[in-house]
Amino acid sequence: MEPQAEKPGEADGVRVTPQLLKSRSGEFALESILLLKLRGLGLADLGCLGECLALEWLDLSGNALTQLGPLASLRQLVVLNVADNRLTGLEPLAACENLQSLNAAGNQLAAPAQLQCLAGLRSLQCLRLRDPLARLSNPLCASPAYAALVRELLPGLKVIDGERVTGRGSEFYQLCRDLDSSLRPSSSPGPRAPEAQPWVEPGYWESWPGRSSSILEEACRQFQDSLRECHELDRQARDSLARAEQALSPAGATSSFVF
Protein backbone atom coordinates (compact mmCIF):
# COMPACT_ATOMS: atom_id res chain seq x y z
CA MET A 1 0.00 0.00 0.00
CA GLU A 2 1.35 3.42 -0.98
CA PRO A 3 1.69 6.17 1.66
CA GLN A 4 -1.44 8.24 1.82
CA ALA A 5 -1.10 11.80 0.70
CA GLU A 6 -2.43 14.65 2.80
CA LYS A 7 -6.11 15.05 2.12
CA PRO A 8 -7.67 18.41 1.30
CA GLY A 9 -9.06 20.14 4.36
CA GLU A 10 -7.10 18.04 6.85
CA ALA A 11 -5.23 21.08 8.14
CA ASP A 12 -8.56 22.81 8.74
CA GLY A 13 -9.94 19.83 10.68
CA VAL A 14 -13.25 19.71 8.79
CA ARG A 15 -16.00 18.74 11.21
CA VAL A 16 -19.44 17.29 10.57
CA THR A 17 -22.10 19.84 11.51
CA PRO A 18 -25.93 19.78 11.42
CA GLN A 19 -25.84 22.25 8.54
CA LEU A 20 -23.55 19.98 6.53
CA LEU A 21 -25.74 16.93 7.15
CA LYS A 22 -28.95 18.74 6.22
CA SER A 23 -27.46 20.22 3.03
CA ARG A 24 -26.07 16.84 1.92
CA SER A 25 -29.24 14.87 2.69
CA GLY A 26 -31.99 17.37 1.97
CA GLU A 27 -33.64 16.54 5.31
CA PHE A 28 -34.61 19.08 7.97
CA ALA A 29 -34.25 16.72 10.94
CA LEU A 30 -31.14 14.63 11.56
CA GLU A 31 -33.31 11.77 12.86
CA SER A 32 -34.96 11.49 9.42
CA ILE A 33 -31.76 10.91 7.42
CA LEU A 34 -31.51 7.38 5.99
CA LEU A 35 -28.68 7.81 3.47
CA LEU A 36 -25.57 9.98 3.53
CA LYS A 37 -22.74 10.40 1.04
CA LEU A 38 -19.87 12.34 2.62
CA ARG A 39 -17.09 11.15 0.35
CA GLY A 40 -13.93 13.19 -0.15
CA LEU A 41 -14.85 16.17 2.02
CA GLY A 42 -11.64 16.19 4.07
CA LEU A 43 -13.51 15.24 7.24
CA ALA A 44 -11.38 14.80 10.33
CA ASP A 45 -14.13 14.91 12.98
CA LEU A 46 -17.53 13.17 12.73
CA GLY A 47 -19.08 15.72 15.08
CA CYS A 48 -22.85 15.27 15.41
CA LEU A 49 -23.11 12.37 12.94
CA GLY A 50 -24.15 10.10 15.81
CA GLU A 51 -27.46 11.99 16.03
CA CYS A 52 -28.63 10.46 12.73
CA LEU A 53 -30.21 7.55 14.56
CA ALA A 54 -32.16 6.23 11.54
CA LEU A 55 -29.14 6.19 9.23
CA GLU A 56 -28.87 2.97 7.19
CA TRP A 57 -26.34 3.77 4.43
CA LEU A 58 -23.20 5.85 5.01
CA ASP A 59 -20.22 6.67 2.76
CA LEU A 60 -17.28 8.31 4.54
CA SER A 61 -14.58 7.22 2.08
CA GLY A 62 -11.72 9.46 1.02
CA ASN A 63 -11.54 11.59 4.17
CA ALA A 64 -9.00 12.11 6.98
CA LEU A 65 -10.73 10.18 9.79
CA THR A 66 -8.69 8.58 12.54
CA GLN A 67 -11.55 7.32 14.72
CA LEU A 68 -15.25 6.43 14.36
CA GLY A 69 -16.55 7.18 17.88
CA PRO A 70 -19.89 8.82 16.95
CA LEU A 71 -20.91 5.81 14.84
CA ALA A 72 -21.48 3.73 17.98
CA SER A 73 -25.01 5.15 18.26
CA LEU A 74 -26.03 4.18 14.71
CA ARG A 75 -27.82 0.93 15.54
CA GLN A 76 -29.75 0.90 12.22
CA LEU A 77 -26.65 1.20 10.03
CA VAL A 78 -26.55 -1.52 7.34
CA VAL A 79 -23.88 -0.39 4.85
CA LEU A 80 -20.73 1.54 5.79
CA ASN A 81 -17.83 2.69 3.59
CA VAL A 82 -14.83 4.13 5.44
CA ALA A 83 -12.24 3.29 2.79
CA ASP A 84 -9.22 5.55 2.22
CA ASN A 85 -9.03 7.12 5.69
CA ARG A 86 -6.49 6.83 8.54
CA LEU A 87 -8.25 4.47 10.90
CA THR A 88 -6.24 2.32 13.27
CA GLY A 89 -9.26 0.67 14.90
CA LEU A 90 -12.92 -0.15 14.33
CA GLU A 91 -14.07 -0.59 17.94
CA PRO A 92 -17.11 1.76 17.80
CA LEU A 93 -18.65 -0.45 15.11
CA ALA A 94 -19.19 -3.21 17.66
CA ALA A 95 -22.45 -1.46 18.60
CA CYS A 96 -23.76 -1.34 15.01
CA GLU A 97 -25.73 -4.55 15.41
CA ASN A 98 -27.43 -4.38 11.98
CA LEU A 99 -24.26 -3.78 9.96
CA GLN A 100 -24.13 -6.10 6.93
CA SER A 101 -21.45 -4.61 4.67
CA LEU A 102 -18.22 -2.83 5.66
CA ASN A 103 -15.53 -1.39 3.39
CA ALA A 104 -12.43 -0.43 5.38
CA ALA A 105 -9.81 -0.72 2.63
CA GLY A 106 -7.04 1.84 2.58
CA ASN A 107 -6.62 2.41 6.32
CA GLN A 108 -3.96 1.53 8.92
CA LEU A 109 -5.33 -1.69 10.39
CA ALA A 110 -2.16 -3.62 11.21
CA ALA A 111 -3.30 -6.92 12.81
CA PRO A 112 -6.26 -9.31 12.60
CA ALA A 113 -6.85 -8.70 16.32
CA GLN A 114 -8.13 -5.24 15.37
CA LEU A 115 -11.08 -6.97 13.73
CA GLN A 116 -12.07 -8.76 16.93
CA CYS A 117 -14.59 -6.01 17.66
CA LEU A 118 -16.61 -7.16 14.64
CA ALA A 119 -17.00 -10.73 15.91
CA GLY A 120 -20.28 -9.95 17.64
CA LEU A 121 -21.97 -8.54 14.52
CA ARG A 122 -24.16 -11.47 13.50
CA SER A 123 -25.50 -9.66 10.42
CA LEU A 124 -22.08 -8.83 8.95
CA GLN A 125 -21.69 -10.66 5.64
CA CYS A 126 -19.37 -8.56 3.47
CA LEU A 127 -15.99 -7.17 4.51
CA ARG A 128 -13.44 -5.41 2.33
CA LEU A 129 -9.97 -4.61 3.64
CA ARG A 130 -8.17 -4.31 0.33
CA ASP A 131 -9.17 -3.09 -3.11
CA PRO A 132 -6.57 -3.83 -5.82
CA LEU A 133 -8.38 -1.77 -8.46
CA ALA A 134 -8.34 1.32 -6.27
CA ARG A 135 -4.84 0.44 -4.92
CA LEU A 136 -6.14 0.45 -1.36
CA SER A 137 -5.13 -1.98 1.37
CA ASN A 138 -4.25 -2.33 5.06
CA PRO A 139 -0.95 -3.48 6.62
CA LEU A 140 -2.58 -6.69 7.90
CA CYS A 141 -3.35 -7.73 4.30
CA ALA A 142 0.37 -8.26 3.64
CA SER A 143 0.30 -11.58 5.50
CA PRO A 144 -0.07 -14.61 3.17
CA ALA A 145 -2.53 -16.14 5.65
CA TYR A 146 -4.54 -12.95 5.95
CA ALA A 147 -7.74 -14.23 4.33
CA ALA A 148 -7.71 -17.48 6.32
CA LEU A 149 -7.21 -15.57 9.57
CA VAL A 150 -10.13 -13.27 8.79
CA ARG A 151 -12.40 -16.22 7.97
CA GLU A 152 -11.42 -17.88 11.25
CA LEU A 153 -12.03 -14.71 13.24
CA LEU A 154 -15.31 -13.85 11.47
CA PRO A 155 -16.84 -17.18 10.34
CA GLY A 156 -20.15 -15.55 9.45
CA LEU A 157 -18.64 -13.65 6.50
CA LYS A 158 -19.81 -14.64 3.03
CA VAL A 159 -17.70 -12.21 1.00
CA ILE A 160 -14.15 -11.00 1.72
CA ASP A 161 -12.53 -8.39 -0.54
CA GLY A 162 -15.18 -9.03 -3.19
CA GLU A 163 -14.65 -12.81 -3.27
CA ARG A 164 -17.35 -15.16 -2.04
CA VAL A 165 -15.88 -17.51 0.57
CA THR A 166 -19.01 -19.42 1.60
CA GLY A 167 -22.30 -20.31 0.01
CA ARG A 168 -23.21 -20.42 -3.65
CA GLY A 169 -20.32 -19.41 -5.93
CA SER A 170 -17.54 -19.90 -3.37
CA GLU A 171 -16.32 -23.04 -5.18
CA PHE A 172 -15.61 -20.95 -8.28
CA TYR A 173 -13.42 -18.51 -6.36
CA GLN A 174 -11.58 -21.41 -4.73
CA LEU A 175 -10.96 -22.94 -8.14
CA CYS A 176 -9.52 -19.64 -9.39
CA ARG A 177 -7.22 -19.44 -6.38
CA ASP A 178 -6.04 -23.01 -6.93
CA LEU A 179 -5.33 -22.27 -10.59
CA ASP A 180 -3.38 -19.13 -9.69
CA SER A 181 -1.30 -21.11 -7.21
CA SER A 182 -0.56 -23.85 -9.71
CA LEU A 183 0.49 -21.35 -12.40
CA ARG A 184 2.92 -19.42 -10.21
CA PRO A 185 6.55 -20.35 -10.95
CA SER A 186 8.05 -22.40 -8.13
CA SER A 187 11.43 -21.38 -6.69
CA SER A 188 12.32 -24.97 -5.74
CA PRO A 189 13.02 -27.59 -8.41
CA GLY A 190 10.32 -30.22 -8.65
CA PRO A 191 9.19 -33.00 -10.93
CA ARG A 192 8.71 -32.00 -14.51
CA ALA A 193 5.11 -31.59 -15.52
CA PRO A 194 3.89 -34.27 -17.94
CA GLU A 195 3.65 -33.26 -21.56
CA ALA A 196 0.18 -32.26 -22.60
CA GLN A 197 -1.71 -34.89 -24.56
CA PRO A 198 -4.63 -34.40 -26.94
CA TRP A 199 -7.96 -35.24 -25.36
CA VAL A 200 -9.67 -36.29 -28.61
CA GLU A 201 -8.67 -38.80 -31.25
CA PRO A 202 -6.79 -37.68 -34.37
CA GLY A 203 -9.14 -36.49 -37.07
CA TYR A 204 -11.90 -35.62 -34.59
CA TRP A 205 -12.13 -32.02 -35.79
CA GLU A 206 -11.93 -32.86 -39.53
CA SER A 207 -15.03 -31.99 -41.54
CA TRP A 208 -17.22 -34.90 -42.55
CA PRO A 209 -18.41 -35.32 -46.16
CA GLY A 210 -21.86 -33.95 -46.81
CA ARG A 211 -24.68 -36.46 -46.46
CA SER A 212 -26.97 -37.34 -49.36
CA SER A 213 -30.08 -35.22 -49.73
CA SER A 214 -32.24 -38.29 -50.42
CA ILE A 215 -33.53 -38.35 -46.85
CA LEU A 216 -34.62 -34.73 -47.09
CA GLU A 217 -36.28 -35.30 -50.48
CA GLU A 218 -38.21 -38.29 -49.14
CA ALA A 219 -39.40 -36.27 -46.15
CA CYS A 220 -40.62 -33.48 -48.45
CA ARG A 221 -42.47 -35.96 -50.65
CA GLN A 222 -44.23 -37.51 -47.66
CA PHE A 223 -45.21 -34.07 -46.42
CA GLN A 224 -46.71 -33.14 -49.79
CA ASP A 225 -48.71 -36.40 -49.86
CA SER A 226 -50.03 -35.73 -46.37
CA LEU A 227 -50.99 -32.18 -47.36
CA ARG A 228 -52.94 -33.43 -50.40
CA GLU A 229 -54.78 -35.92 -48.22
CA CYS A 230 -55.74 -33.13 -45.82
CA HIS A 231 -57.12 -31.02 -48.70
CA GLU A 232 -59.16 -33.98 -49.93
CA LEU A 233 -60.59 -34.66 -46.47
CA ASP A 234 -61.50 -30.98 -46.16
CA ARG A 235 -63.33 -31.06 -49.49
CA GLN A 236 -65.25 -34.19 -48.51
CA ALA A 237 -66.24 -32.67 -45.17
CA ARG A 238 -67.55 -29.53 -46.86
CA ASP A 239 -69.63 -31.62 -49.28
CA SER A 240 -71.10 -33.66 -46.44
CA LEU A 241 -72.05 -30.53 -44.50
CA ALA A 242 -73.69 -28.98 -47.54
CA ARG A 243 -75.81 -32.11 -48.16
CA ALA A 244 -76.80 -32.26 -44.48
CA GLU A 245 -77.92 -28.62 -44.47
CA GLN A 246 -79.90 -29.15 -47.63
CA ALA A 247 -81.66 -32.21 -46.21
CA LEU A 248 -82.54 -30.48 -42.92
CA SER A 249 -83.73 -27.17 -44.41
CA PRO A 250 -87.53 -26.87 -45.06
CA ALA A 251 -88.51 -26.55 -48.69
CA GLY A 252 -88.39 -23.03 -50.01
CA ALA A 253 -86.60 -21.64 -46.98
CA THR A 254 -84.04 -18.96 -47.78
CA SER A 255 -80.58 -19.19 -46.40
CA SER A 256 -79.97 -15.45 -46.24
CA PHE A 257 -81.33 -12.70 -44.04
CA VAL A 258 -81.83 -9.02 -44.80
CA PHE A 259 -81.60 -6.45 -41.99
Sequence and secondary structure as in RCSB ss.txt:
>XXXX:A:sequence
MEPQAEKPGEADGVRVTPQLLKSRSGEFALESILLLKLRGLGLADLGCLGECLALEWLDLSGNALTQLGPLASLR
QLVVLNVADNRLTGLEPLAACENLQSLNAAGNQLAAPAQLQCLAGLRSLQCLRLRDPLARLSNPLCASPAYAALV
RELLPGLKVIDGERVTGRGSEFYQLCRDLDSSLRPSSSPGPRAPEAQPWVEPGYWESWPGRSSSILEEACRQFQD
SLRECHELDRQARDSLARAEQALSPAGATSSFVF
>XXXX:A:secstr
       TTTTTTEE  HHHHHHHH  SSGGG  EEE TTS EEE GGGGG TT  EEE  SS  S  GGGGG T
T  EEE  SS  S  GGGGG TT  EEE  SS   SGGGGGGGTT TT  EEES BTTTTB  GGGGSTTHHHHH
HHH TT SEETTEE SSTTHHHHHHHHHHHHHHS  SS          SS TTTTS      THHHHHHHHHHHH
HHHHHHHHHHHHHHHHHHHHHHHS TT  S    
